[in-house]
Amino acid sequence: MVNIKKIEQFMKSRNISRTELAGILGITRKTLDRRFDKQVLLDKECDILIKRFDIQNPVQIFFVDKLRNK
């Protein structure tokens, strides 16, 4: 499960729309909306975001389930 609120905060702080984020990830806006609704992103999409935006602590955003289970 992905922390969508954290991603949306991240997007807002960098003034990135969902349409722009979808383009960065190489998916359509509709696909991004579905993934946000399900709170999932593919591993390769997480990697793109981590590298492109130099995310320092990706665990808090992309590995929410793993944190909850500890």
Long-range contacts (C-beta under 8 A, 24 or more apart in sequence): 1-39, 1-40, 1-64, 1-65, 2-35, 2-39, 2-40, 2-41, 2-46, 2-61, 2-62, 2-64, 3-39, 3-60, 3-61, 3-62, 3-64, 4-36, 4-39, 6-60, 6-61, 7-36, 7-49, 7-61, 10-53, 10-55, 10-61, 14-53, 24-48, 24-49, 24-52, 25-49, 39-64
